[in-house]
Amino acid sequence: MTQTAQPGGVTRLLVVGAAAGMGRWLSDHLFAELPWQRVVLVDTAASTQLLESAATAYGATPVVIGTLDEVGAELAEPGFIACIAVPDGAALEVLGEVDELLPADAPVIMVGASFSWALGVLDAVPARTAVVLHPLMDTAARSLDGQTVCASEVRGGSTGWLAEAITSRGGIYTVLPAARHDRIMTYVLALTQQALLGFVTAIADSGLDLTDELWAARTPLFEALLGLAVSLLEENQELSLAHIQASVDGAVAATELTAAVASISAAAESRDGLVTRIAATRDRFSGALFDTVRNTAVATLTAGQSKRAALARVRRLGGLVGLHPTGRPDKLRVGRLVDLTPVHLVLEELLIGPSGSAVLLDGPGVRNAARLGRRGKPVRTRFGIGHVEVLADAELEVALDRWLGHVLRDIRFLVPESVAGDGVKSVVGEQRGIAKVVLISEAVRTGQRAVVIRTAIRADLDVDETIERLRRAVEVAYAWPHGVARPVRARGLALRYLGPPGTFSENAARQFAVGLTGSGGHDVRIEPVESFDAVLAATRDGGLGVLPITSSASGLVTRSTRALLDSDVAVVAGGVVDVAVRFDAYAAAPVVLAELRGAPVFSHPQALAQCTGFVRRWGLVPQPCPSTADALALLSAADGPAIALASSGAEADHPFVHVVEREIDDLSGSITRFVIVGQPGAFDDHRDGSDPTLRGIVLAPSVAAIAPLVGRGPGFDELLTDAAGHCLWVTSRPLTDLPDGVRDLGVVPWSPRTPVVRPTPG
């Protein structure tokens, strides 16, 4: 906010007529942006609510509102300046009351369309510093930018601060002698009003039906002129029009307008005569002025058409529309258009409740209204098109943020260990429809961080979809590592995994492929195969395979371990990829879990092992299948009630399933580590031989098979087992004299914790 210094001693403001009209406009758009110690806003006794609204523009500045009688005691303090913007018939009386209440040195700003008349009123207080302001804009203008404010010559002390306050906010401040100003207003105001009143009177007296004939057949020019003319017919304009005609010489305007009409009528008796008359008038304009006025008119006509065009488009597309009554941006109406005529619209209002706690009775908003305890039904309301402003999409979004209530949810995010909880909170808080966010807890476990954020979700949004959107945003901002591996020799290769698509194995393959293609020159094809044996066999053509090897939740992955131990394909491991695992429970229809108690539950054996608590709690019958993707397929084909366990977010790719419970893992998040395997020679030697994460890995049918080799001298050893007794030995020791029946997978970059990551750019 620009801080414009008022003249010495002026620290308090009085605005009389602050509830509406130009007094309200100046209060909102000029005075509210200046530094005051105290502000007093005055209007009639019936305007209390409007004054309360006007007071909010001053922020933390103390504001007193009321009638002059009610605030009189406040005005005795020194340092006041008064702005009087009241109907002309009340101006002299109001000025007399203000003069009695204010200190003798308080300056007065009088708002009026005629300087001579206003200065005549100010003659009643000859000792006061005074100036007349005539803002040349409509009160619908949203700011001072580009607007002109005419000022009389100041009587008494300087008011240069006022000119600076207006110009620093984009306005144009013009000082005119009273006689010159009023002479200009004879044409700008009086003659314009007479021309428009004459036009609308002729239309009204035409004998044609105003709605069904004239308005229905309107042109853009007719519409614009009639709109301007009709605005002069409003009841609150009558006294103001009469005052302007009397105070800026409306009689002269009438005489000159009559002469001009007669001249045009005479010229119109022949084509050449009218052409000559038009040319003579056009020649009075300079080229630059002619172009400026013409272009301004085109923009005005276009703007007049744009509101109805915007409404027609929204109705055709069936979208939501936001409206507020003209001049009342604090009132919001949101709904769907059910009827649109040239002059009216009918809105089915869906926004129910006060600002800050409202709900939208549409789509997900209906369910959220019940959650928030809001009751109500849509109502249909008819509005005149000219009495409402249509909000653009961005404006409607901002308005909904301000008006709608919010549904609170605690959401768990799984991120790499190096990502702080505040970083997750920051990403969540930037997303659409999210209000306050609070970090509830964070815990580090097995190389990842579980972060719980309490989130306020806007009441028109689908809560479950929004939670998934937030998780995707966090995943994009803080990407998991692509994996670490020894250099891969082949430039073009296939990367196989246990299919079908949509499994965690595919996620691991894609993570690793991104790392290969990003490191330079590798052309990678990702292909699903039908079994772990097929993954291993497919390495014979020079490709690579992706196999799950360990889970932070359930230990060694039995099926892939057994496949490696039993296979006769010579393979070595060259890298690892860690994948965050999160399971949800799905059903084929939107049901509650109580209806599925004792039902079969389909999933990969590893998934079933990681969700035993959920399975036991609901008495489900485990039905192992090759993959989580297969589990979802079986779910759709099941004869009766059934559940499938699959990765969170699977409903996006399988629209026939419905989430019945989220995050059903036994642990608060887990990581599955995958090994990248290939033929001996597929991986190059690691160029940094001192890398402390290089480890030898050996699979054995039991701990006993390798026990004599573990712990011999200084070094690192890690043993991982499964329920069948298989063992994975990770060691920094040289691998020599290995017994028969074990599988030496070679040396890989292996760490017991997830590597540190950084936020991805962009």
N, C-alpha and C positions, 0 to 999 in steps of 0.2 A: 504494500500500500504506500502510495506516495504521501509523504508528510509535508503538507504545505503550511507554512507559518501564517497564522492570522495576525492582524495588527496588534501592537502591544496592548496587553490588558484584556483582549477578547478571548475568553476561554470557555464560555457557556453559550448554548444555542437554544433559541425558542423558534419553533415552527408552528404557525397557526394555519390550520387547514392541512394537517399532515396525514389525515386518514385516507384521502383519495385525491384524484386529479393531479394537477401540476405540483401542488405542495407535497404530495406523497412521492412523486417522481423525483423531485429535487432532494427530498430527504433520503431516498434510497440510493440514488446514483451520484449525488454530489456531496451533500453534507455528511453522510454516514462514513465517508472515506477520509474525513478530516479529523485531526486530534482534538477532542473536547474533554474538559473535566466533567461536564454535566450537560445533559440534553433534556429539554422539555418539549413534548409533542402535544399539541392542543387541537381539539375539534369539538363537534357537538356531543351531547350526552349519549346519543344513539350510536356513536362511532367507536365505542370502547374496544370492541374486538379487532377492528381494523387498526386502531392505534397500537394495540398489543403486537400485532403482526409487524407494523412499521418499526417498533422498538427493537425487534430482533436484528435489524440491519446494523445496529451500533455495537454489537458484540459485548465486550466487557465494560463499555462505558456506561455509567449510571444514567438511566432514563426514567423520567417522570411523565406520566400521561394523564389526561383528563381535560375538563373544560377550563376556560380562563378563571372561572370562579374557584375551581378546585385546586388549581396550581398557583394561585396568586401569591401565596407566601414564598414560593420558590423563586419568584422573579425579582425579589428585592436585593438579591446578591449582586455584587459588582461583576463586570466582565461579560455581560450578555450582549448578543446581537440577535435581532428578531427578523424572521422572514414571514411575511404575511401573504398568503395565497388563498384568498377567499373570493366568493362571488362578488361582483362589483357593487351589488346593492347593499352588501354588508360591510364593505371595505372601510368606510368612514367611521362607522360605529365601532368596529373591531379595533381600528387604529386608536380611537379615543381610549378604549379600555386598556390596550397595551401600553399606551403612553402613561396612564396613571399608575401602572404596576411596575414598569421598568425604571431603573435608574436613569437620570437625565442624560447621561453620556452614552447610552446604548444606541448603536446605529440601527437603522431599519432598512430592510430590503422589501420593496413592494413588487409583487408579480402582477403584470397587466399587459393587455394587448395594445393599449394606447398610452404613450408616454405623457401626452398633454393631460389626459384625464388623471393618470396616476400621480403625476406631480401636483396636480390640483388638489388631490386628496391629501398628499403629504404636506401641503401648505398649512394644514391644521396643526402640524408639529414643526414649526419653522426652525427651532433650535437644534434639531437632531440631524446628524449625518444621515443622508438617505440616498438611495439609488433605486431605479426601476429596472427590473429584469423582464425580458420577453423571450422565453425559450421558443424557438421556431420549430419545435418537433411535437409529434403526437406522444401521448403518455404510453403508447405501446412500444416505443423505442426501448431497446434493452440496455443501452449505455450512452455515454456522451460522445462516443467515437463518431466523428464526422458531422455532429450536430452543431447548429449555430444558436448562440445565445446573444440577443441584442441587449445592450445596457444603455441607460441614459447617462448623460454627464452627471458626475457625482456632486451632490450638494453637501458641502462640508468637508470632512477629512477624507483621506485616501482609502480606497478599497482595492488597491492593486493586488492584494492577496486573493481576492475573489476571481480576478481575471486569470491569475496563475493557477488557481485551483481548477478552473474550467479547462484551460488549455493543456494543463499537465495530464488531464484525463481524456485527451483526444478531441475536446470540443473546440469550437471557433468562437472567440469572444469579440464582438463588434460593438463599438461605442458610436451612437448616433445622436445628433441633436433631436429634441422632441419633435419639432415641426417636420424635419426630414424623415424621421422614422414613421410618423403618422401618415405623411404623404405616400410613402412606399406601401404602407399597410392598406391604403385606400384601394390599391389594385391587388395586392397579395391576399388580403383577407376579404374586404367588402365586395369588390367586383367578382372575385372567385365565388364567394357564397351566393351572390345574386345570380350568377350564370348557372350554378348547379341547382339552385332552388327553382329557377325558371325551367330548366331542363326537366327536373323531376315533376314539377307541376304539370307541364305539357304531357308527360308520360301518363301521369295519374288521370288526367282529364281526357285521354285519347278515346275512351270508350271501348278499348280492347281489354281483354282479360289479362291482368298483370302477370299471373303465374302461368297459365296454360298457353298463352299466346306470346306475349312479349318476352317473358323470361325464358320460356322454352326455346325461343328462336333467337336468343341473344348471340351477339358476336363478342369477342374479347373486349373491343373498344366500348361497346354498349354496357357490358357488364361492369367494366372499371368505372365508367362515368356514373352509372346508376348507383353503384356501391358507394362512391364518394358522396353523391347527392343524398342518398337515403341516410347516411350517417349524420347529416345535418337536421334530420327530422326527429331525432331522439328527443324525448321530453326534456331531458336535462340540458339541452342545447338552446332552447328557445330564448331564455333571458340573455344568455351569452351572445347569441347572434344579434339580438336587438341592441345590446350594448355596443358591440363592434360597429354595427351600421351607424349608430349615433355618434360614436366617439372618433371614428376615422373617416368621416365625411362620406357616408354611404350614398348621399344624394348625388354627389359628383360622380361616384361610380355608376349609379343608375343612369345618369344622363349620358355618360360616355358609352356604356354598354348598349343603351338604346340606339345611339348614333351608329355604333359599329354594326348592330343587327340590321339597321336600315341600309347601311352601305352595302353589306353583303347581299341583302335581299335585292337591291337594285342591280348589283353586278350579276346576280344569278339569273336575270332575265335573258341573258345570252351566254352561250358557252365561252366565247372569247372574253366577255366582260368578267366572268368569274375567274378564268385563268389569269387575267391581268391583275385582278384584285388579290388573288392568292400570291402571285409572284411579288407584288408590291409589299405585302406583309412579310413574306419570306426574306426579302432583301434587307429588312430592318435588323435581322439577326446576323451576327458574324458567323463565319464558317465553324469556328470552334464551339461557339455557344449553341449553334443549331445542332451540331452533332452530339454535344453533351446532353441537351434536353431530349433529343430524339432517343438516344440510347437509354437514358433514364426511364423514359416512358415504356420502352420495350421491356426493360427489366421489371417494371411495375406490372405490366400486363401479364408477363410470364409468371410472376409471383402470385398474381391473382388466380391464375389457372392451376398453379402447382398444388394448392391445398386440395382442391377437388380431385385432381388427378391422383394425388397420393392416397386419398381416401378410397377412390375407385380401385386402385391397385391392391390395397390391403384387403378390401372386400373380396376381390376376385381370387386372391391367394388364400383367403381364410385365416390370415394372421391376426395377431393382437394389435390393437391400436391404442395409443395413449393420447389423451386430450387434457387440456386444462382450459377453463373459461378465460376469455381474453382479459388480460390484465390481472389475472389471479393465478400466478404460477404455484402458489401454495396449495391449490386444489388439484387433485389428480383423479382422472377417470380412466380406467383401463378395461377393455373388453373386446368384443367382436362386433363388427358392423352387420346388422341384419336388414337395414334398408338405407338407401341413399337416393335423395332427390336433388334437384338443382338448388334447393334452399335449405333442406333439412337432412339430418342423419338420425338413425335410430341405433343406439349402442346397447348391446347386452352387457351390462356392467358386471365384471367378474372380480373386481377388487373390493374386498370387504374388510372394514376395520380402519382404525386410525393410523396415521403415519408412524412407522417404527415397529408396528405389530400387526400389520394387515396380512391377509392371505389372498391368494389368487385362485378362484374356483375353476381351475382349468387343468386338465392332465394330472401330473403328480401333485399339483397344488391342492387338489381335493383331499388326497390322503394326508397331506401335511396339515391341512386345516383341522382335521380331526385330531391329529397329534398335538396341535397347539390349542385345542379346545375352542376353536372359532366356529360359530354356527351362522348360517345365512344362506340365502339363495340368490342366484343371478336375477337382476331386474333389468327391464328394458326402459331406456330413457331417450326422449327425443330432444335434439339440440338443433338450433339454427347454425348452419355452417359458418356464418359470419361471426358467431359468438364464441367460437372455440379456436384454440391453436392446436395444431397437430404436432406431436413430438416426433422428431427423427428417431431412428433406431437407437443411436448412441444416447440421445437424451432420455428415451424411455428406459434404457438399461440403467442409467444413473438414477432416474426417478424410482425405479423398482428397488434398487439398492437401499434407497432412503426410506421407502414406505413399507416394504415387506418385513415380516418377522422372520425368525431363523429357527431351524431345527438343530439342536446340539447333538453331536456325535463324537465319541472318542475313537480315533482311527489309528491303527497300528501300521507303521511303515517299516519295512526291512531294507536297510541300506548297508553299504560297505562300512566296516568298522571305523574307517578314518573320517566318516561324515558325521559332524556334530548334530545334535538334535536341533539346535537353533538354525542350522542350515536348512533342515527339512521344514521347520516352522516358517522360514522366510519364503521358501518356494510355495508352500500351501497358501500363505497369506496373499500371494500375488494372483491367485486364480479367480476366475469369474464366479460371482455369486457367493464368495466367502467373506464373512465379516471377521470378527475377532477370532484369533487362534491362540491357544495356550499350550505350552509344552508341559505335558503331564508327567512323563517319565521317559527314561532312556536306559537301556541295558545292553552291554556288550556280551555276546555269546558266540563262540566258535567262528570268529572271523567276521561277524556282522553285528550291526547295531539295530536293536528293536526300539523304535521311537513311537511313543503314543502322543498324538496331538488332539486336543479338544477343539473341535471345529464347529463354527456356526454356519450352517448351510442355508442359503436363501430359500424361502418357503415355496417358491414356484418350481424348484428343481427336484428331479428324481434323486432321492438320497443315495440309493445304491449306485446309480450311474455316476453321480458326482464323486463318490468315494473312489470308484475305479479311475475316474478322470484325474483325480488328485494323485493317485498312486502312479499313474502313467507319467504325470508331470514330474514327480520326484525321480522316477526311473530315468527320464530323459536328462534331468539336471545333474543327477549323480549316477552315471552309468557304471555298471559292474565291469571289472577288468575283462578284456577280451580273452585272457588266458596267457600263460607263460609257457614257452617251449624252446627246445633247441632249434636252431635254424633248419628249415625244411628245404631240401635240395630241389625237388621237382617244382617247376613253375606252373604247369597245368596238371591238375589232379582232381580226383573225386574224393569227397569226404562223406563217408557213410555212417548212418546211425540207425538204431532200432526204431522203425516206424510204428505206426503211421505218423504223418505230420501232426503237429500240435502237442507233442510230448516235450518233457524237459530235455530229452536227448536232442531233439531238434534245436531247442534253445541253446544248448551247449555247442552244437555244431555251428550254429550261426554266429555265436560269440567268437568262436575260434576263427571262423572264416573271415570275419571283419578284421581281426588282428592280422591275418595273413595278407589280405588284399591291401590293408592300409600300410603294411611294412614294405611294400614295393614289389610289384611285378607278378604276384601269384594270381592265377586264374583258377578259382575254386568252384566246383559243382557240388551242391549238397544233395544227397540222394538217400531216401529211406530204404531199408531192407527189412526182411521179415523176421530175423532172429539175430541173437548175439553171434551164433556160429557163422551166419552169413556176413556179419560185420567183419569178422576176422578173416574169412575166406576171401572177401573182396579186396583185402590188402595185397593179394598176390599180383594184381595188375599195376601196382605202384601207387595205389591210392592210400588214404588214411582212414582209420576208424575211430569212432567216439564211443566209449564205454563208461557207464557209471561205475565207480569203484568204492567210494565211501560215502556215508551219510552222517552228518553231525547228530542226527536224531536216532539212527538205528544201527550205526556201525558199518561193517563191511557189507557190500551189496552181493548177496549170495549168488544170484543167477549169472551175473557177469563174471564173478570169480570162478564159478564152476566151469563156465565156458572157456575161460583162459586156461585153466588147469587141464581140461580135457582135450583142447584143440591140438592138432598136429601142425597148425600153421605157425611158422617161425615169425614172431612179431616182437617188437620192442616198443617201449613207451618213450615218447619224446616230449610230452608236454601235459599240462593239466589245465582244466577250466573249472571254475567254481560257479554254480548256479544257485541262486536263492530259490527256495522251494516254499510254496504256500498253497495249501489245499482248501477248496471249498466243497460243500456237499450240494449236489444237484438232483432235481427230480424232473420228470417229464411234464408236470403240471404245477401251477402255483398252489402248493399245499403247505400245511404246517407239519412240523416234524412228528407231532403226536399221532398223526394219521399214518405214519410210516414205521411205527414201532414194530420190530420183528421182521422187517422186509429184507430182501437180499440187497447187498451192497457190492457193486462192481468196482474194481480198480486193479491197478498193477500191485503185485505183492508188496513192493517197497512202500507204496502209498498206504496200503492197509496197515503195514507195520508202523508207520509214522502217525497213524490216526486211531490207535487202538482204544484210546479213551472215549472218543466219539462213538466208535462202533459198539463198545461195551455199554455205554450210557443209554443207547436207544435199542439195545438188544438186536442189533442187525446181524445178518448172516453173511459172512465174507464170501465173495465169489471172485477169486483171482482171475485176471485176464492179462493178455500180453502188454497192454499199455493203458494209460488214462484215456487216450483217444478212443480205444476200443470200448472202454467202459461207458463212455457217452453214447456210442453207437448201440451198445447192448441196452442201454436205458431206453432209447427210443423204440426198441423192438420188444421190450418186456411186456408180458401179458397182464401183469398186475402191478401193484405199487412196488417201486424199487428206487434205489439211490445209487448215484455214481460219485466217486471221489475223483476230482481232477483239479488241475491248476486253476488258481484264481484268475478270473477274467475269461474263462473258457466260453462263457455264454455269448461273447462277442462273435465267435466263429461258429457257434452252434445255437442258432436262434430257437431251436425246439426245446431247449432245456431252461430250467428256472432255478435260481439259487434258493436253497432252503436254509443254509447256515454258512457263514463265512468263517475262515480261519479256524479250521477244526484240528490243526496239528496238535500233537501232544505237547510239543515245545513251542515257545514263542518264536517261531521262525527257525528254519534249519537250512543247511547248505549241503548240496550234493556235489561231490568232486568227481569229475570225469577225467579219464586219461585218454590221451591221443596216441593211438598205436599205428605202427606201420612196419613194413619189412625192414630187416637189418640193412642199414645204408640209407634209409629214407630220411634220416635226420643227420645233420652235420654236427661236428663237435662244437660244444659251446665255446665261443671265442674268449670268454672271460673265465679261465679255469679256477680263479680264486673265488668265484661266486659262492657264498656260503649256503645258498639254498639248493645246490645240486646234491641230490640224494639217490642212492641205489634203492630200487624197490623190488621185492621178491614176494611171490605168492606161494603159499604152502598149504597142503591139505590139513595141517594141524600145527599148533604151536610146538609140539614135541619134535616135529621134523626139523625145525631150525633152532631149537633152544640151545644146542651146544655152541652155536655160532654167535649168539646174542650176548653183548656185554663183555666181549674180550678186549680189555684195554680201553683207553680213552676214546670217546666218540659219541655220536648221536644215534639213538635207537628209538623207534616208535613201533609198537605192535597194535594192530587193529584186527578185531575178530568178528565173526558172526555167530548166530545161534547154532549153526551146523559144525562149528569148531574150526572153519577155515581161518587162515591168518594172512595178513599183509604185514611184511616187515619193511620198514623204511629206515635206512641206515646211512651214515656217512662213512662207514668202513669199506675197504675193498672187498668185493664179492668174489671169494675164491673157495674152492673145495665144497661147492654146494651139493647136497645129497640128491639122489634121484627122486623124481616126483614133484619137485618144486619148479616154479617158473620164474626165471630171471628176466625181468622186464627192462633191465638196463638202468641208466642214469637219467633222471629228469629234474627240472627245476621244481622243487617241492618245498612248501612251507607249511607248517602246522596252522598258519593263520592266513587270512585273505590278504593279498598284496594291497598296498595303499593305492587309492585312486584319487583323481582330481575331478572337479566339475567339468563336464564336457563344454566346449565353447559354443556360444550361440544359444 
